[in-house]
Amino acid sequence: KIKGFEVGAQVPFTFLPGALDGFGVLGNFTYLDLGDVVVTQGQPAIPISGASTRSYNIAGYYEKAGFGIRASYNYRNGFVNDPISTFGDGDYQRSYGQLDISASYDLNRMITLNADVTNATNAKIYNDTAVGLLRGVVDNGRRVTAGVRVRF
């Protein structure tokens, strides 16, 4: 059984005066109480793969008069990819966090310009063995995209 809880909130700062009332924050936090599970009958219980005990997302934004910008940070603590792995030494992912930024501007009712930076801090994913030896590094890099959206 997996037990846990999640809390989240979105707070627009509409109480701020004038142009500042477009600011806001949103976020959530998740906690999971993970037990080990028997995968093969007669074998010992092993950790549940792919599940973090703690994760959170937090974002700050501004949206007003056709302009919007958002910065969000997503985090999850380390977790088990495969407790046994190919060589029996396990595959454990370290804690990972990523910052993403997006912006948009409505030129008019029909045309919107947008830009996104994914993984702005160029964070890398590290995986270790059960004894803490580095198994691998995934470098997805920083990605920048821009576009135009047209509504008909």
Sequence and secondary structure as in RCSB ss.txt:
>XXXX:A:sequence
KIKGFEVGAQVPFTFLPGALDGFGVLGNFTYLDLGDVVVTQGQPAIPISGASTRSYNIAGYYEKAGFGIRASYNY
RNGFVNDPISTFGDGDYQRSYGQLDISASYDLNRMITLNADVTNATNAKIYNDTAVGLLRGVVDNGRRVTAGVRV
RF
>XXXX:A:secstr
 EEEEEEEEEEE TTS GGGGGEEEEEEEEEEEE  B  STTS  B  TT  SEEEEEEEEEEETTEEEEEEEEE
E  EEEESSTTTSS EEE  EEEEEEEEEEESSSSEEEEEEEESTT   EEEE TTS EEEEE    EEEEEEEE
  
